[in-house]
């Protein structure tokens, strides 16, 4: 048996759930299926939701629903472009303060809020293949379940873009940034500010999470990360060479686990097609330095929902062109702003990581055409 819905959303992260919420608010007569693969990693990066993202949650009417997954961030401290620590106190932020998130819980609460608004949430529903239907729409094959026919599909799978082959889209990757993340439990709270520190090899961040957790991330290019761990596999020793990051971790903190992943900036092309659209990180990815990933995902999910409704209303050409322009423009602005941030760090102009960002032509050609593949034997 094959079920059918008006709109299927593949991926129940912030972009997918925001799309479902927007669809239920603006087209309650349509059937919406939110497919959650249910394979989120045990540990997720500690993330900061900026004030603009919190405002979007209020506009979606779900700020109270996701509040248990967030705690106020007291501010920011950074060592970047100078040997002096710069600080920003949340009390003086014009738009209000930022928020530390428990990402797993945040995603779960947001998806359930969409379900309470009328979207059908299917958990452990992993889409394995997608095929266009002769009369329009898509047939989605789901592992261990009957297939699902959808008049329109929103792909919100995050950085896992398994749908690209089906829709004949390709990623355009700007760099090869990778992240090695370490997850801690602190019995006594350390520095709860968001911490950012540049070093000759790359840059570090530390973010608190609700319930006494902390994520520490080291970011550099994939080839440099492999080399770095081959030369110095001792994570604790590497962390101990930092200033802000090491000082912010409380004494006796317990290392729970590590994870290594891609953190590239990328955008797919095309972003839309007949009866489909990509949203959130499935459409374009921002590196963590921007602190805009979740806010961008929420915004993208809403815009994708509006574009999908226009497509179903016979305005596909206009809707798709407008969405492509919006996402490509946002990505271009992000890249320009990111370049400014990197140019502000001038202490190590000959170090490979920074030289590549001060002179983008220093990136090897193959580092701008594919996602990095990471195998770090010593990264434990």
C-alpha positions in Angstrom: 0.0 0.0 0.0 1.2 3.5 -0.8 0.1 6.5 1.3 -0.2 10.0 -0.2 0.2 13.5 1.2 0.3 17.0 -0.2 3.7 17.9 1.1 6.4 15.6 2.6 9.2 17.2 4.6 12.3 14.9 4.8 14.2 15.8 7.9 12.8 17.0 11.3 15.6 19.4 12.3 15.0 23.2 12.7 14.5 23.8 9.0 12.0 20.9 8.5 10.0 21.7 11.6 9.9 25.4 10.8 8.6 24.5 7.3 5.9 22.3 8.9 4.9 25.0 11.3 4.7 27.6 8.5 2.6 25.2 6.3 0.2 24.5 9.1 -0.2 28.2 9.8 -0.8 29.3 6.2 -2.4 26.2 4.6 -4.1 24.1 7.3 -6.1 22.3 4.6 -3.0 20.6 3.2 -1.7 17.3 4.5 1.9 17.6 5.8 4.1 14.7 6.7 7.3 15.3 8.7 9.7 12.4 8.3 12.3 12.1 11.0 15.1 9.5 10.3 15.7 9.2 14.0 19.5 8.8 13.6 20.8 11.9 15.3 24.1 11.3 17.0 24.2 10.9 20.8 26.4 14.0 21.1 25.6 17.2 19.2 27.6 20.3 19.0 26.9 22.9 21.7 25.2 25.7 19.8 24.2 29.3 20.3 20.9 30.6 19.2 21.2 34.3 18.5 18.6 36.8 19.5 17.3 36.9 15.9 16.7 33.2 16.0 14.8 33.5 19.3 12.6 36.1 17.7 11.8 33.7 14.9 10.7 31.1 17.4 8.4 33.7 18.9 6.9 34.5 15.5 6.3 30.8 14.9 4.6 30.6 18.3 6.8 27.9 19.7 9.3 29.9 21.9 7.6 28.5 25.1 7.5 25.0 23.7 11.3 24.8 23.2 12.3 26.8 26.2 13.3 23.7 28.3 16.1 23.1 25.8 17.7 26.6 26.1 19.5 28.6 28.8 20.6 32.2 28.5 24.1 32.8 27.4 25.8 35.4 29.6 27.9 36.8 26.8 30.9 36.2 24.5 34.6 36.3 25.1 37.1 36.0 22.3 40.8 36.1 21.5 40.8 37.0 17.8 43.1 39.4 16.0 44.7 40.5 19.3 46.4 39.1 22.4 43.8 40.9 24.5 40.5 39.3 25.4 37.4 41.1 24.0 34.1 40.7 25.8 30.5 41.3 25.0 28.0 41.2 27.8 24.5 39.9 27.0 23.0 42.6 29.2 24.0 45.2 26.7 22.8 43.4 23.5 20.4 45.5 21.6 18.2 42.5 20.5 18.5 40.7 23.8 20.8 37.9 24.7 21.8 34.7 22.9 20.8 31.2 24.1 22.8 28.0 24.7 20.9 25.0 23.3 20.7 21.3 24.0 20.4 20.5 20.3 18.9 17.0 20.6 16.2 18.2 22.9 15.6 21.4 21.0 15.0 19.5 17.7 12.7 17.0 19.5 10.6 19.8 21.1 10.4 21.7 17.8 9.3 18.7 15.9 6.6 17.8 18.4 5.4 21.4 18.4 4.9 21.0 14.6 3.0 17.7 15.3 0.7 19.5 17.8 -0.1 22.0 15.0 -1.3 19.2 12.8 1.7 18.0 10.8 2.0 14.2 11.0 5.4 13.3 12.5 6.8 10.0 11.4 9.7 8.9 13.6 12.4 6.5 12.5 11.3 7.1 8.9 14.5 7.0 6.9 14.0 7.8 3.2 16.1 5.5 1.1 15.2 6.5 -2.5 13.1 9.1 -4.3 11.6 8.8 -7.7 9.5 11.3 -9.7 6.0 10.3 -10.4 4.6 10.5 -14.0 1.8 12.9 -13.0 4.0 15.1 -10.8 5.3 14.7 -7.3 7.6 12.1 -5.8 7.5 8.6 -4.5 9.6 8.3 -1.4 10.7 4.8 -0.3 11.0 4.5 3.5 13.0 1.8 5.2 10.8 -0.9 6.6 7.6 1.0 5.7 5.3 1.4 2.8 6.3 4.1 0.3 4.9 7.6 0.5 3.7 9.6 -2.5 4.0 13.4 -2.1 2.7 16.1 -4.3 5.7 18.2 -3.2 8.8 17.4 -1.2 10.9 19.7 1.0 14.4 18.3 1.6 15.6 19.3 5.0 18.1 16.6 5.7 20.9 18.8 7.0 24.4 18.2 5.7 23.4 14.7 4.8 22.4 15.3 1.2 21.5 11.8 0.0 18.8 13.2 -2.2 21.2 15.1 -4.6 21.4 12.3 -7.1 17.7 11.9 -7.3 17.1 15.6 -8.1 20.3 16.0 -10.1 21.8 18.7 -7.9 25.4 19.2 -6.9 27.1 20.9 -4.0 29.4 23.9 -4.6 31.9 23.8 -1.7 33.9 26.9 -0.8 36.5 25.3 1.6 37.5 22.2 3.4 36.9 23.2 7.0 36.5 20.3 9.5 35.7 20.2 13.2 36.9 17.9 15.9 34.4 18.2 18.8 34.8 17.0 22.4 31.9 16.7 24.8 32.2 17.2 28.5 30.2 17.0 31.7 31.0 19.5 34.4 30.0 18.9 38.0 30.7 22.6 38.8 30.0 25.1 36.1 32.9 26.5 34.2 32.8 29.7 32.1 29.3 29.8 30.7 30.0 32.4 28.1 30.6 31.5 24.5 34.3 31.3 24.0 36.2 31.8 20.8 40.0 31.7 20.3 42.2 31.8 17.2 45.5 29.9 17.2 48.1 29.4 14.4 46.6 26.1 13.4 42.9 27.2 13.2 40.4 28.3 15.8 38.6 26.9 18.9 35.3 27.5 20.5 33.6 26.4 23.7 29.8 26.4 24.3 27.9 25.4 27.4 24.8 23.3 27.1 21.8 23.0 29.5 22.3 20.6 32.3 26.1 21.0 32.9 27.4 20.0 29.5 30.1 21.7 27.4 31.2 21.3 23.8 34.8 22.2 22.8 35.5 22.4 19.1 38.8 22.7 17.2 38.3 23.8 13.6 40.8 23.7 10.7 41.1 22.4 7.2 40.6 18.7 6.8 44.1 18.0 5.6 45.6 20.1 8.4 43.4 18.3 11.0 44.7 14.9 9.9 48.2 16.1 10.0 47.7 17.8 13.4 46.4 14.6 15.0 49.2 12.5 13.5 51.8 14.9 14.9 50.1 15.4 18.3 47.3 12.9 19.0 47.0 13.9 22.7 43.8 15.9 22.8 44.3 17.1 26.4 47.8 18.4 25.6 46.5 20.3 22.6 43.6 21.8 24.6 46.0 22.8 27.3 47.9 25.1 24.9 44.9 27.3 24.5 44.2 30.3 26.7 40.5 31.0 26.9 39.2 27.6 26.1 41.3 25.6 28.6 40.7 28.2 31.3 36.9 28.0 30.8 36.7 24.3 31.4 36.1 23.4 35.1 38.5 21.3 37.0 37.5 17.6 37.0 35.3 17.9 33.9 34.6 14.5 32.4 35.2 13.8 28.7 32.1 11.9 27.4 33.1 11.5 23.8 34.4 13.0 20.6 33.2 13.5 17.0 34.9 14.6 13.8 32.8 16.1 11.0 32.7 18.4 8.1 32.1 22.1 8.7 32.4 23.4 5.2 30.6 26.3 3.6 28.6 25.1 0.6 25.5 25.7 -1.5 23.8 23.2 -3.8 22.7 24.0 -7.4 19.9 24.0 -8.3 18.1 24.6 -5.0 14.7 23.8 -6.4 13.2 21.6 -9.1 9.9 20.2 -10.3 7.9 19.6 -7.1 10.9 19.8 -4.7 12.9 22.4 -2.8 15.9 22.2 -0.4 15.9 24.0 2.9 18.3 24.6 5.8 21.7 22.9 5.6 20.4 20.7 2.8 20.4 23.9 0.7 23.4 25.7 2.1 25.8 25.3 5.0 27.4 28.0 7.1 30.5 27.3 9.2 30.1 27.6 13.1 32.0 30.9 13.2 28.9 32.7 11.8 26.8 31.5 14.8 23.9 31.7 12.3 23.3 28.0 11.5 20.0 27.5 13.5 18.6 31.0 12.7 19.4 30.4 9.0 17.7 27.0 9.1 14.5 28.4 10.7 14.3 31.2 8.2 15.1 28.9 5.3 12.4 26.4 6.4 9.8 29.2 6.5 10.8 30.5 3.0 10.8 27.0 1.6 7.2 26.5 2.9 6.0 29.7 1.2 7.7 28.7 -2.0 6.2 25.3 -1.9 2.7 26.8 -1.5 3.2 29.1 -4.4 4.4 26.1 -6.5 1.2 24.2 -5.7 -0.8 27.3 -6.5 0.6 27.4 -10.1 3.3 30.0 -9.6 6.3 27.6 -9.7 8.5 29.6 -12.0 8.2 32.8 -10.0 8.5 31.0 -6.7 11.5 28.9 -7.6 13.4 31.9 -9.1 12.7 34.0 -6.0 13.8 31.3 -3.6 17.0 30.7 -5.6 17.8 34.4 -5.6 17.1 34.6 -1.8 19.3 31.7 -0.8 22.1 32.5 -3.2 22.1 36.1 -2.0 22.1 35.1 1.6 25.0 32.7 1.0 27.0 35.4 -0.9 26.5 37.9 2.0 27.6 35.3 4.5 30.7 34.5 2.5 31.6 38.2 2.4 31.0 38.7 6.1 33.0 35.5 6.9 36.0 36.8 4.8 35.9 40.0 6.9 36.1 38.0 10.1 39.1 36.0 8.9 40.9 39.1 7.6 40.6 40.5 11.1 43.1 37.9 12.3 46.6 39.0 11.1 48.9 37.5 13.7 50.0 34.4 11.7 49.9 35.4 8.0 52.3 32.7 7.0 50.6 29.9 8.9 48.9 27.6 6.3 45.3 27.9 7.7 45.4 31.7 7.8 47.3 32.1 4.6 44.6 30.2 2.8 42.0 32.6 4.1 44.0 35.7 3.4 44.8 34.5 -0.1 41.9 32.1 -1.2 43.9 31.0 -4.2 46.2 29.2 -1.8 43.5 26.5 -1.4 44.4 23.5 -3.5 41.9 23.1 -6.3 40.6 19.7 -5.0 39.8 21.4 -1.7 37.1 23.5 -3.3 35.3 20.8 -5.1 34.4 18.1 -2.6 33.4 17.5 1.0 36.3 16.4 3.2 36.6 12.7 4.2 37.9 12.5 7.7 39.6 9.5 9.4 41.4 10.5 12.6 42.8 7.5 14.3 44.3 9.6 17.1 41.2 11.8 17.6 39.8 10.1 20.7 
